[in-house]
């Protein structure tokens, strides 16, 4: 066998060492730093998105707390007005009660509409962030590409799986 011929063994060992040295240098200088950079960017993007979602959740909780406080204050005011009105006259009490209930319904309807709008906006922002995250991840993976329609379809499947 020519591989074991003593006249060629030294040149084969030499080229083996040269080949592995070049391969090692390529891996350590080019490929591994690029992969590391891509992974670090992915981690930073995910952390940024998580922080942004946390801030949005805190804002929504703050708004909900204001909403609950507003309702509690409105209920306290309505009880006070009803008690005073009842003492004055039953007829006046019924009129005041209807007025207060109408005001309360308006406040509740406005608050529910505001929460609905905030919820819809939050969902849109999260979905937009999801799409951007998936697009950036796909861009960092060599040889992989996807259309916007494919990304949307995949995210919809994931949402259905998670939500059900």
MARBA-3410 file (N, C-alpha, C, O; in Angstrom, 1 decimal):
164
0.8,-1.2,0.0,0.0,0.0,0.0,0.9,1.2,0.0,1.9,1.3,0.8 ~ 0.6,2.2,-0.9,1.4,3.4,-1.0,1.4,4.3,0.3,2.4,5.0,0.5 ~ 0.4,4.3,1.1,0.3,5.1,2.2,1.4,4.7,3.2,1.9,5.6,4.0 ~ 1.7,3.5,3.3,2.7,3.0,4.3,4.1,2.8,3.7,5.0,2.3,4.4 ~ 4.3,3.3,2.5,5.7,3.2,1.9,6.5,4.3,2.7,6.2,5.4,2.7
7.7,3.8,3.2,8.5,4.7,4.0,9.1,5.9,3.3,9.4,6.9,3.9 ~ 9.1,5.9,2.0,9.6,7.0,1.2,8.6,8.2,1.2,9.0,9.3,1.0 ~ 7.3,7.9,1.3,6.3,8.9,1.2,5.7,9.3,2.6,5.0,10.3,2.7 ~ 6.0,8.6,3.6,5.3,8.8,4.9,5.6,10.2,5.4,4.7,10.8,6.0 ~ 6.8,10.7,5.3,7.2,12.0,5.9,6.4,13.1,5.1,6.0,14.1,5.8
6.3,13.0,3.8,5.6,14.1,3.1,4.1,14.0,3.5,3.4,15.1,3.5 ~ 3.6,12.8,3.6,2.2,12.7,4.0,1.9,13.3,5.4,0.9,13.9,5.6 ~ 2.8,13.0,6.3,2.7,13.5,7.7,2.8,15.0,7.6,2.0,15.8,8.3 ~ 3.7,15.6,6.8,3.9,17.0,6.7,2.6,17.6,6.2,2.1,18.6,6.8 ~ 2.0,17.1,5.1,0.8,17.7,4.6,-0.4,17.5,5.5,-1.3,18.3,5.5
-0.4,16.4,6.2,-1.5,16.2,7.2,-1.4,17.3,8.3,-2.4,17.9,8.6 ~ -0.2,17.6,8.8,0.0,18.7,9.8,-0.4,20.0,9.2,-1.1,20.8,9.8 ~ 0.0,20.3,8.0,-0.3,21.6,7.3,-1.8,21.7,7.1,-2.4,22.8,7.4 ~ -2.5,20.6,6.7,-3.9,20.7,6.4,-4.7,20.9,7.7,-5.6,21.8,7.8 ~ -4.3,20.2,8.8,-5.0,20.4,10.1,-4.7,21.8,10.7,-5.6,22.4,11.3
-3.5,22.3,10.5,-3.2,23.6,11.0,-4.1,24.7,10.2,-4.6,25.6,10.9 ~ -4.2,24.6,8.9,-5.0,25.5,8.2,-6.5,25.4,8.6,-7.2,26.4,8.8 ~ -6.9,24.2,8.7,-8.3,23.9,9.2,-8.6,24.5,10.6,-9.6,25.2,10.8 ~ -7.6,24.3,11.5,-7.7,24.9,12.8,-7.8,26.4,12.8,-8.6,27.1,13.4 ~ -6.9,27.0,12.0,-6.8,28.5,11.9,-8.1,29.0,11.3,-8.6,30.0,11.8
-8.7,28.4,10.3,-9.9,28.8,9.7,-11.1,28.8,10.7,-11.9,29.7,10.8 ~ -11.1,27.7,11.4,-12.2,27.5,12.4,-12.0,28.5,13.5,-13.0,29.2,13.9 ~ -10.8,28.7,14.1,-10.6,29.6,15.2,-10.7,31.1,14.9,-11.1,31.9,15.7 ~ -10.3,31.4,13.6,-10.3,32.8,13.3,-11.5,33.3,12.5,-11.9,34.5,12.6 ~ -12.2,32.4,11.8,-13.3,32.9,11.0,-14.7,32.3,11.5,-15.6,33.1,11.7
-14.8,31.1,11.5,-16.1,30.4,11.7,-16.6,30.6,13.2,-17.7,31.0,13.4 ~ -15.8,30.2,14.1,-16.2,30.3,15.5,-16.6,31.7,15.9,-17.6,31.9,16.6 ~ -15.8,32.8,15.6,-16.2,34.1,16.0,-17.5,34.6,15.4,-18.3,35.3,16.0 ~ -17.7,34.2,14.1,-19.0,34.6,13.5,-20.2,33.9,14.2,-21.2,34.5,14.4 ~ -20.1,32.6,14.5,-21.1,31.9,15.2,-21.3,32.5,16.6,-22.5,32.7,17.0
-20.3,32.8,17.3,-20.4,33.4,18.6,-21.1,34.8,18.5,-21.9,35.1,19.4 ~ -20.7,35.6,17.5,-21.3,36.9,17.4,-22.8,36.8,17.1,-23.6,37.5,17.7 ~ -23.2,35.8,16.3,-24.6,35.6,15.9,-25.4,35.2,17.2,-26.5,35.7,17.4 ~ -24.8,34.3,18.0,-25.4,33.9,19.2,-25.6,35.0,20.2,-26.6,35.1,20.8 ~ -24.6,35.8,20.3,-24.6,36.9,21.3,-25.7,37.9,20.8,-26.5,38.4,21.6
-25.8,38.2,19.5,-26.8,39.1,19.0,-28.2,38.6,19.3,-29.1,39.3,19.6 ~ -28.4,37.3,19.1,-29.7,36.6,19.3,-30.1,36.8,20.8,-31.2,37.1,21.1 ~ -29.1,36.5,21.7,-29.4,36.6,23.1,-29.7,38.1,23.5,-30.7,38.3,24.2 ~ -29.0,39.0,22.9,-29.3,40.4,23.2,-30.7,40.8,22.7,-31.4,41.6,23.4 ~ -31.0,40.4,21.5,-32.3,40.7,20.9,-33.5,40.1,21.8,-34.4,40.8,22.1
-33.3,38.9,22.2,-34.3,38.2,23.0,-34.4,39.0,24.4,-35.5,39.2,24.9 ~ -33.3,39.3,25.0,-33.4,40.0,26.3,-34.0,41.4,26.1,-34.8,41.8,27.0 ~ -33.7,42.1,25.0,-34.4,43.4,24.8,-35.9,43.2,24.6,-36.6,44.0,25.1 ~ -36.3,42.2,23.9,-37.7,42.0,23.6,-38.4,41.6,24.9,-39.5,42.0,25.2 ~ -37.8,40.8,25.8,-38.3,40.4,27.1,-38.5,41.7,27.9,-39.5,41.8,28.6
-37.5,42.5,28.0,-37.5,43.7,28.8,-38.6,44.7,28.3,-39.4,45.2,29.1 ~ -38.8,44.8,27.0,-39.8,45.6,26.4,-41.2,45.0,26.7,-42.1,45.8,27.1 ~ -41.4,43.7,26.7,-42.7,43.1,27.0,-42.9,43.3,28.5,-44.1,43.5,28.9 ~ -41.9,43.3,29.4,-42.1,43.5,30.8,-42.6,44.9,31.0,-43.5,45.2,31.9 ~ -42.0,45.9,30.3,-42.4,47.3,30.5,-43.8,47.5,30.1,-44.6,48.2,30.7
-44.2,46.9,29.0,-45.6,47.0,28.5,-46.5,46.4,29.4,-47.6,46.9,29.7 ~ -46.2,45.2,30.0,-47.0,44.6,31.0,-47.2,45.5,32.2,-48.3,45.6,32.8 ~ -46.1,46.1,32.7,-46.2,47.0,33.8,-47.1,48.2,33.5,-47.9,48.6,34.4 ~ -47.0,48.7,32.3,-47.9,49.8,32.0,-49.3,49.4,32.0,-50.2,50.1,32.4 ~ -49.6,48.2,31.4,-51.0,47.7,31.4,-51.5,47.5,32.8,-52.7,47.7,33.1
-50.6,46.9,33.7,-51.1,46.7,35.1,-51.3,48.1,35.8,-52.3,48.2,36.6 ~ -50.5,49.1,35.5,-50.7,50.4,36.0,-52.1,51.0,35.6,-52.8,51.5,36.4 ~ -52.4,50.8,34.3,-53.6,51.3,33.8,-54.8,50.6,34.4,-55.8,51.1,34.8 ~ -54.6,49.3,34.6,-55.7,48.4,35.2,-55.9,48.9,36.6,-57.1,48.9,37.1 ~ -54.8,49.2,37.3,-55.0,49.6,38.7,-55.7,51.0,38.8,-56.5,51.2,39.7
-55.4,51.9,37.9,-56.1,53.2,37.8,-57.6,52.9,37.5,-58.4,53.6,38.1 ~ -57.8,52.0,36.6,-59.2,51.7,36.3,-60.0,51.1,37.5,-61.1,51.6,37.8 ~ -59.3,50.2,38.3,-60.0,49.7,39.5,-60.2,50.8,40.5,-61.2,50.8,41.2 ~ -59.2,51.7,40.7,-59.3,52.8,41.6,-60.5,53.7,41.2,-61.2,54.1,42.1 ~ -60.6,54.0,39.9,-61.6,54.8,39.4,-63.0,54.2,39.7,-63.9,54.9,40.1
-63.1,52.9,39.5,-64.4,52.3,39.7,-64.7,52.3,41.2,-65.9,52.5,41.6 ~ -63.7,52.0,42.0,-63.9,52.0,43.5,-64.4,53.4,43.9,-65.3,53.5,44.8 ~ -63.7,54.4,43.4,-64.1,55.8,43.8,-65.6,56.1,43.3,-66.3,56.7,44.0 ~ -65.9,55.7,42.1,-67.2,55.9,41.6,-68.2,55.2,42.4,-69.3,55.7,42.7 ~ -67.9,54.0,42.8,-68.9,53.2,43.6,-69.1,53.9,45.0,-70.2,54.0,45.4
-68.0,54.3,45.6,-68.1,55.0,46.9,-69.0,56.3,46.7,-69.8,56.6,47.6 ~ -68.7,57.1,45.7,-69.5,58.3,45.5,-71.0,58.0,45.3,-71.9,58.6,45.8 ~ -71.2,56.9,44.5,-72.6,56.6,44.2,-73.4,56.1,45.5,-74.5,56.4,45.6 ~ -72.7,55.4,46.3,-73.3,54.9,47.6,-73.6,56.1,48.5,-74.7,56.2,49.1 ~ -72.7,57.1,48.5,-72.9,58.3,49.4,-74.1,59.1,48.8,-75.0,59.5,49.6
-74.2,59.3,47.6,-75.3,60.0,46.9,-76.6,59.3,47.1,-77.6,59.9,47.4 ~ -76.6,58.0,47.0,-77.8,57.2,47.2,-78.3,57.3,48.6,-79.5,57.4,48.9 ~ -77.4,57.2,49.6,-77.8,57.3,51.0,-78.4,58.7,51.3,-79.5,58.8,51.9 ~ -77.8,59.7,50.8,-78.3,61.1,51.1,-79.6,61.3,50.4,-80.6,61.9,50.9 ~ -79.7,60.8,49.2,-81.0,60.9,48.4,-82.1,60.1,49.0,-83.2,60.6,49.1
-81.8,59.0,49.5,-82.8,58.1,50.2,-83.4,58.8,51.4,-84.6,58.8,51.7 ~ -82.5,59.5,52.1,-82.9,60.2,53.3,-83.8,61.3,53.0,-84.8,61.6,53.7 ~ -83.6,62.0,51.9,-84.4,63.2,51.5,-85.7,62.7,51.0,-86.8,63.1,51.5 ~ -85.7,61.8,50.0,-87.0,61.3,49.5,-86.7,60.1,48.6,-85.7,60.0,48.0 ~ -87.7,59.2,48.6,-87.6,57.9,47.8,-87.6,58.3,46.3,-86.9,57.6,45.6
-88.4,59.2,46.0,-88.5,59.6,44.5,-87.1,60.1,44.0,-86.6,59.8,43.0 ~ -86.5,61.0,44.8,-85.3,61.6,44.5,-84.2,60.5,44.4,-83.3,60.6,43.5 ~ -84.3,59.6,45.3,-83.3,58.5,45.4,-83.3,57.7,44.1,-82.2,57.3,43.6 ~ -84.5,57.4,43.6,-84.6,56.6,42.4,-84.0,57.4,41.2,-83.3,56.8,40.3 ~ -84.3,58.7,41.1,-83.8,59.5,40.0,-82.2,59.6,40.0,-81.6,59.4,39.0
-81.7,59.8,41.2,-80.2,59.9,41.4,-79.6,58.5,41.0,-78.5,58.5,40.4 ~ -80.2,57.5,41.5,-79.6,56.1,41.2,-79.5,55.9,39.7,-78.5,55.3,39.3 ~ -80.5,56.3,39.0,-80.5,56.1,37.5,-79.4,56.9,36.9,-78.7,56.4,36.0 ~ -79.3,58.2,37.4,-78.2,59.0,36.8,-76.8,58.4,37.1,-76.0,58.4,36.2 ~ -76.6,58.0,38.3,-75.3,57.5,38.7,-75.0,56.2,37.9,-73.9,56.0,37.5
-76.0,55.3,37.8,-75.8,54.1,37.0,-75.4,54.4,35.6,-74.6,53.7,35.0 ~ -76.0,55.4,35.0,-75.7,55.8,33.6,-74.3,56.3,33.5,-73.5,55.9,32.6 ~ -73.9,57.1,34.5,-72.5,57.6,34.5,-71.5,56.5,34.7,-70.5,56.4,34.0 ~ -71.8,55.6,35.6,-71.0,54.4,35.8,-70.8,53.6,34.6,-69.8,53.1,34.3 ~ -71.9,53.4,33.9,-71.9,52.6,32.7,-71.0,53.3,31.6,-70.2,52.6,30.9
-71.1,54.6,31.5,-70.2,55.3,30.6,-68.8,55.2,31.0,-67.9,54.9,30.1 ~ -68.5,55.3,32.3,-67.1,55.2,32.7,-66.6,53.8,32.5,-65.4,53.6,32.0 ~ -67.4,52.8,32.8,-67.0,51.4,32.6,-66.8,51.1,31.1,-65.8,50.5,30.7 ~ -67.7,51.6,30.3,-67.6,51.4,28.8,-66.4,52.1,28.3,-65.7,51.5,27.4 ~ -66.1,53.3,28.7,-64.9,54.0,28.3,-63.6,53.2,28.7,-62.7,53.0,28.0
-63.6,52.8,30.0,-62.5,52.0,30.5,-62.3,50.7,29.7,-61.2,50.3,29.4 ~ -63.4,50.0,29.5,-63.3,48.7,28.7,-62.8,49.0,27.3,-62.0,48.2,26.8 ~ -63.3,50.1,26.7,-62.8,50.4,25.4,-61.3,50.7,25.4,-60.6,50.3,24.5 ~ -60.9,51.5,26.4,-59.5,51.8,26.5,-58.6,50.6,26.7,-57.6,50.4,26.1 ~ -59.1,49.7,27.6,-58.3,48.4,27.8,-58.3,47.6,26.6,-57.3,47.0,26.2
-59.4,47.5,25.8,-59.5,46.8,24.6,-58.5,47.3,23.6,-57.8,46.5,22.9 ~ -58.4,48.6,23.5,-57.5,49.2,22.5,-56.0,48.9,22.9,-55.2,48.6,22.1 ~ -55.8,49.1,24.2,-54.4,48.8,24.7,-54.0,47.3,24.5,-52.9,47.0,24.1 ~ -55.0,46.4,24.7,-54.8,45.0,24.5,-54.5,44.7,23.1,-53.5,44.0,22.7 ~ -55.3,45.3,22.2,-55.1,45.1,20.7,-53.7,45.7,20.3,-53.0,45.0,19.5
-53.4,46.8,20.8,-52.1,47.4,20.5,-50.9,46.6,21.0,-49.9,46.4,20.3 ~ -51.1,46.1,22.2,-50.0,45.2,22.8,-49.9,43.9,22.0,-48.7,43.5,21.7 ~ -51.0,43.3,21.6,-50.9,42.1,20.7,-50.2,42.4,19.4,-49.4,41.7,18.9 ~ -50.6,43.6,18.8,-49.9,44.0,17.5,-48.4,44.2,17.7,-47.6,43.7,16.9 ~ -48.0,44.8,18.8,-46.6,45.1,19.1,-45.9,43.8,19.3,-44.8,43.6,18.8
-46.5,42.9,20.0,-45.8,41.6,20.3,-45.7,40.8,19.0,-44.7,40.2,18.7 ~ -46.8,40.8,18.2,-46.7,40.1,16.9,-45.6,40.7,16.0,-44.9,39.9,15.3 ~ -45.5,42.0,16.0,-44.5,42.6,15.2,-43.1,42.2,15.7,-42.2,42.0,14.9 ~ -43.0,42.2,17.0,-41.7,41.9,17.6,-41.3,40.4,17.3,-40.2,40.1,17.0 ~ -42.4,39.5,17.3,-42.1,38.1,16.9,-41.6,38.0,15.5,-40.7,37.3,15.3
-42.3,38.7,14.6,-41.9,38.6,13.2,-40.5,39.2,13.0,-39.7,38.5,12.3 ~ -40.2,40.3,13.6,-38.8,40.9,13.5,-37.8,39.9,14.1,-36.7,39.7,13.5 ~ -38.1,39.3,15.2,-37.2,38.4,15.8,-37.0,37.2,14.9,-35.8,36.7,14.7 ~ -38.0,36.6,14.4,-37.9,35.4,13.5,-37.1,35.8,12.3,-36.2,35.0,11.8 ~ -37.4,37.0,11.7,-36.6,37.4,10.5,-35.1,37.6,10.8,-34.3,37.2,10.0
-34.8,38.2,12.0,-33.4,38.4,12.3,-32.7,37.0,12.6,-31.6,36.9,12.2 ~ -33.4,36.1,13.2,-32.9,34.8,13.4,-32.6,34.1,12.1,-31.6,33.5,11.9 ~ -33.6,34.1,11.2,-33.4,33.5,9.9,-32.3,34.1,9.1,-31.6,33.4,8.4 ~ -32.1,35.4,9.2,-31.0,36.0,8.5,-29.6,35.6,9.0,-28.7,35.6,8.2 ~ -29.6,35.2,10.3,-28.3,34.9,10.8,-27.9,33.4,10.5,-26.8,33.0,10.7
-28.9,32.6,10.1,-28.6,31.2,9.8,-28.3,31.1,8.3,-29.1,31.4,7.4 ~ -27.1,30.7,8.0,-26.7,30.6,6.6,-27.5,29.5,5.9,-27.7,28.4,6.4 ~ -27.9,29.8,4.6,-28.6,28.8,3.8,-30.0,28.6,4.1,-30.7,27.8,3.5 ~ -30.6,29.4,5.0,-32.0,29.3,5.3,-32.7,30.6,5.0,-32.2,31.7,5.3 ~ -33.8,30.5,4.3,-34.6,31.7,4.0,-36.1,31.4,4.1,-36.4,30.2,4.0
-36.9,32.4,4.3,-38.3,32.2,4.4,-39.0,33.5,3.9,-38.5,34.6,4.2 ~ -40.1,33.3,3.3,-40.9,34.5,2.9,-41.7,35.0,4.1,-41.9,34.3,5.1 ~ -42.2,36.2,3.9,-43.1,36.8,5.0,-44.3,35.9,5.2,-44.7,35.7,6.4 ~ -44.9,35.3,4.2,-46.0,34.5,4.3,-45.7,33.2,5.1,-46.5,32.8,5.9 ~ -44.6,32.6,4.8,-44.1,31.4,5.6,-43.9,31.8,7.0,-44.3,31.0,7.9
-43.3,32.9,7.3,-43.1,33.3,8.7,-44.4,33.5,9.4,-44.6,33.0,10.5 ~ -45.3,34.2,8.8,-46.6,34.5,9.4,-47.4,33.2,9.6,-48.0,33.0,10.7 ~ -47.3,32.3,8.7,-48.0,31.0,8.8,-47.4,30.2,10.0,-48.1,29.6,10.8 ~ -46.1,30.2,10.1,-45.4,29.4,11.2,-45.8,30.1,12.5,-46.0,29.3,13.5 ~ -45.7,31.4,12.6,-46.1,32.1,13.9,-47.5,31.8,14.3,-47.8,31.7,15.4
-48.4,31.8,13.3,-49.8,31.5,13.6,-50.0,30.1,14.1,-50.8,29.9,15.1 ~ -49.3,29.2,13.6,-49.4,27.8,14.1,-48.9,27.7,15.5,-49.5,27.0,16.4 ~ -47.8,28.4,15.8,-47.2,28.4,17.2,-48.2,29.1,18.1,-48.4,28.6,19.2 ~ -48.8,30.2,17.7,-49.8,30.9,18.6,-51.0,30.0,18.9,-51.4,30.0,20.0 ~ -51.5,29.3,17.8,-52.6,28.4,18.1,-52.2,27.3,19.0,-53.0,26.9,19.9
-51.1,26.7,18.9,-50.6,25.7,19.7,-50.5,26.2,21.2,-50.9,25.5,22.1 ~ -49.9,27.3,21.3,-49.7,27.9,22.7,-51.0,28.3,23.4,-51.2,28.1,24.6 ~ -51.9,28.9,22.6,-53.1,29.5,23.2,-54.2,28.4,23.4,-55.1,28.6,24.1 ~ -54.0,27.2,22.8,-55.1,26.2,22.9,-54.6,25.1,23.7,-55.3,24.1,24.0
END
